[in-house]
Amino acid sequence: MQVIAEDPWNWFLFEDEGLLYLDVLVENGAVSFSVTAELAPEQAGHFRRTGVASLAPVAHEMRRKGLMRTWRITPLPADWAERSVAAVHEWKSRAGRNRP
C-alpha cells in the first residue's frame, strides 16, 4: 500500500494492489473522523486520465454523506488501519513533512 496523492487536511489517495482508495477527513465542530472508499473503476480511470482535480467532487460527496450520517461503511482489510498509517508516514517522510 502506498499514498499516491494528498490534499492536506482534506484527503489521502491510497493505492493497494492496483485499487485506489480515497480517505476523506470529515470535521464537525470538535469531532473529526475519516470515511474511506474504494474508487469505482470509472472514478479511478477518470483520476488516472485527469489527475487530482477529479477527486474534489468525490471527496465533497463523501464528506457530505459522512456529516449527514448516511455514509455506508466500505469493508476494508483487517490490517487496513496499520498499513494506511504506515503508508502515510512513509509518504510524509519522503516529502520531508514529518514533524517530531
C-alpha positions as CSV (number, residue, x, y, z in Angstrom):
1,M,0.0,0.0,0.0
2,Q,1.2,3.5,-0.7
3,V,-0.1,7.0,-0.7
4,I,-0.1,8.4,-4.3
5,A,-1.7,11.8,-3.7
6,E,-2.8,14.1,-0.9
7,D,-4.8,17.2,-0.4
8,P,-3.6,18.3,3.1
9,W,-6.3,18.3,5.8
10,N,-8.7,17.1,3.2
11,W,-7.9,13.6,1.8
12,F,-5.4,10.9,1.0
13,L,-5.4,8.7,-2.0
14,F,-4.1,5.2,-1.5
15,E,-3.2,2.5,-4.0
16,D,-3.3,-1.0,-2.8
17,E,-2.8,-4.0,-5.2
18,G,-3.9,-1.8,-8.1
19,L,-7.0,-0.5,-6.5
20,L,-7.5,3.2,-5.4
21,Y,-9.0,4.2,-2.1
22,L,-9.9,7.7,-1.1
23,D,-9.8,8.5,2.6
24,V,-11.6,11.8,3.4
25,L,-11.4,13.9,6.6
26,V,-14.8,14.8,8.0
27,E,-15.0,17.6,10.6
28,N,-18.0,18.7,12.6
29,G,-17.0,21.1,15.4
30,A,-14.7,19.3,17.8
31,V,-15.4,15.9,16.3
32,S,-13.4,14.6,13.3
33,F,-13.2,11.2,11.6
34,S,-12.5,9.9,8.2
35,V,-14.5,8.0,5.6
36,T,-12.8,5.7,3.2
37,A,-14.0,4.1,0.0
38,E,-12.6,2.2,-2.9
39,L,-12.9,4.3,-6.1
40,A,-15.3,2.8,-8.6
41,P,-13.5,1.8,-11.9
42,E,-14.8,4.8,-13.7
43,Q,-13.7,7.2,-10.9
44,A,-10.2,5.6,-10.9
45,G,-10.0,5.8,-14.7
46,H,-11.0,9.5,-14.5
47,F,-8.4,10.2,-11.9
48,R,-5.7,8.4,-14.0
49,R,-6.6,10.5,-17.0
50,T,-7.2,13.9,-15.5
51,G,-5.4,13.9,-12.1
52,V,-6.3,15.0,-8.6
53,A,-8.8,17.7,-9.6
54,S,-11.2,14.8,-10.5
55,L,-11.3,13.8,-6.8
56,A,-12.7,17.1,-5.5
57,P,-16.4,16.2,-6.2
58,V,-15.9,12.6,-4.9
59,A,-14.4,13.9,-1.7
60,H,-17.1,16.5,-1.3
61,E,-19.8,13.9,-1.6
62,M,-18.1,11.5,0.8
63,R,-17.8,14.3,3.3
64,R,-21.4,15.3,2.9
65,K,-22.6,11.8,3.5
66,G,-20.3,11.5,6.5
67,L,-21.7,14.6,8.0
68,M,-25.3,13.5,7.4
69,R,-24.5,10.1,8.8
70,T,-25.7,8.4,5.6
71,W,-22.2,7.1,4.8
72,R,-22.2,3.4,4.1
73,I,-19.1,1.8,5.6
74,T,-16.9,0.2,3.0
75,P,-15.4,-3.2,4.2
76,L,-11.7,-2.8,4.3
77,P,-9.0,-5.4,5.0
78,A,-8.5,-6.2,8.7
79,D,-5.0,-4.7,8.7
80,W,-6.1,-1.5,6.9
81,A,-5.5,0.9,9.8
82,E,-1.9,-0.2,10.4
83,R,-1.0,-0.3,6.7
84,S,-2.6,3.0,5.9
85,V,-0.9,4.8,8.8
86,A,2.5,3.3,7.8
87,A,1.9,4.5,4.2
88,V,1.1,8.0,5.4
89,H,4.2,8.1,7.5
90,E,6.3,6.9,4.5
91,W,4.6,9.5,2.2
92,K,5.3,12.3,4.7
93,S,8.9,11.2,5.4
94,R,9.7,11.1,1.6
95,A,8.3,14.6,1.2
96,G,10.0,15.9,4.4
97,R,6.7,16.6,6.1
98,N,7.1,14.5,9.2
99,R,7.3,16.5,12.4
100,P,8.6,15.2,15.8
